[in-house]
């Protein structure tokens, strides 16, 4: 890996860390937008987004998170994300229950959109 690639990896790790450390809804959305632009990811490509993000952010901290997410996603109930492949879901409310529901539906293969009126 060249110096340029090392720099890109380090920057990707830092931008991802900024996203993870965001403490408000507004800050999280801003950090997410910066992350997707920096890594040239399409957030609307829900089928490939996670695998592309995972391949571009390879810090030890991110790898630990990917491991946990992959382990959870490998549970037989999720049928490798094929249970709800043709399902679209709208979650109203980005609180703990709404986000948890969105995560579970995404594991099942559904296309999920979360809307939240608060920005704090």
MODELLER restraints for C-alpha pairs under 7 A, 6 or more apart:
rsr = mdl.restraints
at = mdl.atoms
rsr.add(forms.Gaussian(group=physical.xy_distance, feature=features.Distance(at['CA:9:A'], at['CA:57:A']), mean=6.90, stdev=0.5))
rsr.add(forms.Gaussian(group=physical.xy_distance, feature=features.Distance(at['CA:12:A'], at['CA:39:A']), mean=6.97, stdev=0.5))
rsr.add(forms.Gaussian(group=physical.xy_distance, feature=features.Distance(at['CA:12:A'], at['CA:57:A']), mean=5.85, stdev=0.5))
rsr.add(forms.Gaussian(group=physical.xy_distance, feature=features.Distance(at['CA:13:A'], at['CA:57:A']), mean=5.73, stdev=0.5))
rsr.add(forms.Gaussian(group=physical.xy_distance, feature=features.Distance(at['CA:13:A'], at['CA:59:A']), mean=5.85, stdev=0.5))
rsr.add(forms.Gaussian(group=physical.xy_distance, feature=features.Distance(at['CA:15:A'], at['CA:35:A']), mean=5.85, stdev=0.5))
rsr.add(forms.Gaussian(group=physical.xy_distance, feature=features.Distance(at['CA:16:A'], at['CA:35:A']), mean=6.33, stdev=0.5))
rsr.add(forms.Gaussian(group=physical.xy_distance, feature=features.Distance(at['CA:18:A'], at['CA:31:A']), mean=6.45, stdev=0.5))
rsr.add(forms.Gaussian(group=physical.xy_distance, feature=features.Distance(at['CA:19:A'], at['CA:28:A']), mean=5.93, stdev=0.5))
rsr.add(forms.Gaussian(group=physical.xy_distance, feature=features.Distance(at['CA:19:A'], at['CA:31:A']), mean=4.76, stdev=0.5))
rsr.add(forms.Gaussian(group=physical.xy_distance, feature=features.Distance(at['CA:19:A'], at['CA:32:A']), mean=5.92, stdev=0.5))
rsr.add(forms.Gaussian(group=physical.xy_distance, feature=features.Distance(at['CA:22:A'], at['CA:28:A']), mean=5.04, stdev=0.5))
rsr.add(forms.Gaussian(group=physical.xy_distance, feature=features.Distance(at['CA:24:A'], at['CA:120:A']), mean=5.42, stdev=0.5))
rsr.add(forms.Gaussian(group=physical.xy_distance, feature=features.Distance(at['CA:25:A'], at['CA:119:A']), mean=5.39, stdev=0.5))
rsr.add(forms.Gaussian(group=physical.xy_distance, feature=features.Distance(at['CA:25:A'], at['CA:120:A']), mean=5.29, stdev=0.5))
rsr.add(forms.Gaussian(group=physical.xy_distance, feature=features.Distance(at['CA:26:A'], at['CA:119:A']), mean=5.27, stdev=0.5))
rsr.add(forms.Gaussian(group=physical.xy_distance, feature=features.Distance(at['CA:26:A'], at['CA:120:A']), mean=6.23, stdev=0.5))
rsr.add(forms.Gaussian(group=physical.xy_distance, feature=features.Distance(at['CA:36:A'], at['CA:42:A']), mean=6.70, stdev=0.5))
rsr.add(forms.Gaussian(group=physical.xy_distance, feature=features.Distance(at['CA:36:A'], at['CA:43:A']), mean=6.88, stdev=0.5))
rsr.add(forms.Gaussian(group=physical.xy_distance, feature=features.Distance(at['CA:42:A'], at['CA:49:A']), mean=6.95, stdev=0.5))
rsr.add(forms.Gaussian(group=physical.xy_distance, feature=features.Distance(at['CA:43:A'], at['CA:49:A']), mean=6.41, stdev=0.5))
rsr.add(forms.Gaussian(group=physical.xy_distance, feature=features.Distance(at['CA:46:A'], at['CA:111:A']), mean=6.78, stdev=0.5))
rsr.add(forms.Gaussian(group=physical.xy_distance, feature=features.Distance(at['CA:54:A'], at['CA:66:A']), mean=6.92, stdev=0.5))
rsr.add(forms.Gaussian(group=physical.xy_distance, feature=features.Distance(at['CA:73:A'], at['CA:107:A']), mean=5.93, stdev=0.5))
rsr.add(forms.Gaussian(group=physical.xy_distance, feature=features.Distance(at['CA:74:A'], at['CA:80:A']), mean=6.45, stdev=0.5))
rsr.add(forms.Gaussian(group=physical.xy_distance, feature=features.Distance(at['CA:78:A'], at['CA:107:A']), mean=6.04, stdev=0.5))
rsr.add(forms.Gaussian(group=physical.xy_distance, feature=features.Distance(at['CA:78:A'], at['CA:108:A']), mean=4.90, stdev=0.5))
rsr.add(forms.Gaussian(group=physical.xy_distance, feature=features.Distance(at['CA:81:A'], at['CA:107:A']), mean=5.46, stdev=0.5))
rsr.add(forms.Gaussian(group=physical.xy_distance, feature=features.Distance(at['CA:81:A'], at['CA:108:A']), mean=4.49, stdev=0.5))
rsr.add(forms.Gaussian(group=physical.xy_distance, feature=features.Distance(at['CA:81:A'], at['CA:109:A']), mean=4.12, stdev=0.5))
rsr.add(forms.Gaussian(group=physical.xy_distance, feature=features.Distance(at['CA:82:A'], at['CA:108:A']), mean=6.23, stdev=0.5))
rsr.add(forms.Gaussian(group=physical.xy_distance, feature=features.Distance(at['CA:82:A'], at['CA:109:A']), mean=5.41, stdev=0.5))
rsr.add(forms.Gaussian(group=physical.xy_distance, feature=features.Distance(at['CA:83:A'], at['CA:108:A']), mean=5.27, stdev=0.5))
rsr.add(forms.Gaussian(group=physical.xy_distance, feature=features.Distance(at['CA:83:A'], at['CA:109:A']), mean=6.16, stdev=0.5))
rsr.add(forms.Gaussian(group=physical.xy_distance, feature=features.Distance(at['CA:84:A'], at['CA:108:A']), mean=5.49, stdev=0.5))
rsr.add(forms.Gaussian(group=physical.xy_distance, feature=features.Distance(at['CA:84:A'], at['CA:109:A']), mean=4.97, stdev=0.5))
rsr.add(forms.Gaussian(group=physical.xy_distance, feature=features.Distance(at['CA:84:A'], at['CA:110:A']), mean=4.97, stdev=0.5))
rsr.add(forms.Gaussian(group=physical.xy_distance, feature=features.Distance(at['CA:85:A'], at['CA:109:A']), mean=4.73, stdev=0.5))
rsr.add(forms.Gaussian(group=physical.xy_distance, feature=features.Distance(at['CA:85:A'], at['CA:110:A']), mean=5.23, stdev=0.5))
rsr.add(forms.Gaussian(group=physical.xy_distance, feature=features.Distance(at['CA:86:A'], at['CA:110:A']), mean=6.64, stdev=0.5))
rsr.add(forms.Gaussian(group=physical.xy_distance, feature=features.Distance(at['CA:87:A'], at['CA:110:A']), mean=4.97, stdev=0.5))
rsr.add(forms.Gaussian(group=physical.xy_distance, feature=features.Distance(at['CA:87:A'], at['CA:111:A']), mean=6.29, stdev=0.5))
rsr.add(forms.Gaussian(group=physical.xy_distance, feature=features.Distance(at['CA:88:A'], at['CA:110:A']), mean=5.72, stdev=0.5))
rsr.add(forms.Gaussian(group=physical.xy_distance, feature=features.Distance(at['CA:88:A'], at['CA:111:A']), mean=4.78, stdev=0.5))
rsr.add(forms.Gaussian(group=physical.xy_distance, feature=features.Distance(at['CA:88:A'], at['CA:112:A']), mean=5.98, stdev=0.5))
rsr.add(forms.Gaussian(group=physical.xy_distance, feature=features.Distance(at['CA:89:A'], at['CA:110:A']), mean=6.88, stdev=0.5))
rsr.add(forms.Gaussian(group=physical.xy_distance, feature=features.Distance(at['CA:89:A'], at['CA:111:A']), mean=6.19, stdev=0.5))
rsr.add(forms.Gaussian(group=physical.xy_distance, feature=features.Distance(at['CA:89:A'], at['CA:112:A']), mean=4.84, stdev=0.5))
rsr.add(forms.Gaussian(group=physical.xy_distance, feature=features.Distance(at['CA:89:A'], at['CA:113:A']), mean=6.31, stdev=0.5))
rsr.add(forms.Gaussian(group=physical.xy_distance, feature=features.Distance(at['CA:90:A'], at['CA:112:A']), mean=5.98, stdev=0.5))
rsr.add(forms.Gaussian(group=physical.xy_distance, feature=features.Distance(at['CA:90:A'], at['CA:113:A']), mean=4.97, stdev=0.5))
rsr.add(forms.Gaussian(group=physical.xy_distance, feature=features.Distance(at['CA:90:A'], at['CA:114:A']), mean=5.96, stdev=0.5))
rsr.add(forms.Gaussian(group=physical.xy_distance, feature=features.Distance(at['CA:91:A'], at['CA:98:A']), mean=6.14, stdev=0.5))
rsr.add(forms.Gaussian(group=physical.xy_distance, feature=features.Distance(at['CA:91:A'], at['CA:102:A']), mean=6.80, stdev=0.5))
rsr.add(forms.Gaussian(group=physical.xy_distance, feature=features.Distance(at['CA:91:A'], at['CA:113:A']), mean=6.10, stdev=0.5))
rsr.add(forms.Gaussian(group=physical.xy_distance, feature=features.Distance(at['CA:91:A'], at['CA:114:A']), mean=4.65, stdev=0.5))
rsr.add(forms.Gaussian(group=physical.xy_distance, feature=features.Distance(at['CA:91:A'], at['CA:115:A']), mean=6.29, stdev=0.5))
rsr.add(forms.Gaussian(group=physical.xy_distance, feature=features.Distance(at['CA:92:A'], at['CA:98:A']), mean=6.92, stdev=0.5))
rsr.add(forms.Gaussian(group=physical.xy_distance, feature=features.Distance(at['CA:92:A'], at['CA:114:A']), mean=6.02, stdev=0.5))
rsr.add(forms.Gaussian(group=physical.xy_distance, feature=features.Distance(at['CA:92:A'], at['CA:115:A']), mean=5.17, stdev=0.5))
rsr.add(forms.Gaussian(group=physical.xy_distance, feature=features.Distance(at['CA:92:A'], at['CA:116:A']), mean=6.38, stdev=0.5))
rsr.add(forms.Gaussian(group=physical.xy_distance, feature=features.Distance(at['CA:93:A'], at['CA:114:A']), mean=6.75, stdev=0.5))
rsr.add(forms.Gaussian(group=physical.xy_distance, feature=features.Distance(at['CA:93:A'], at['CA:115:A']), mean=5.81, stdev=0.5))
rsr.add(forms.Gaussian(group=physical.xy_distance, feature=features.Distance(at['CA:93:A'], at['CA:116:A']), mean=4.85, stdev=0.5))
rsr.add(forms.Gaussian(group=physical.xy_distance, feature=features.Distance(at['CA:94:A'], at['CA:114:A']), mean=6.34, stdev=0.5))
rsr.add(forms.Gaussian(group=physical.xy_distance, feature=features.Distance(at['CA:94:A'], at['CA:115:A']), mean=6.50, stdev=0.5))
rsr.add(forms.Gaussian(group=physical.xy_distance, feature=features.Distance(at['CA:94:A'], at['CA:116:A']), mean=5.29, stdev=0.5))
rsr.add(forms.Gaussian(group=physical.xy_distance, feature=features.Distance(at['CA:102:A'], at['CA:112:A']), mean=6.16, stdev=0.5))
rsr.add(forms.Gaussian(group=physical.xy_distance, feature=features.Distance(at['CA:105:A'], at['CA:112:A']), mean=6.98, stdev=0.5))
rsr.add(forms.Gaussian(group=physical.xy_distance, feature=features.Distance(at['CA:106:A'], at['CA:112:A']), mean=6.43, stdev=0.5))
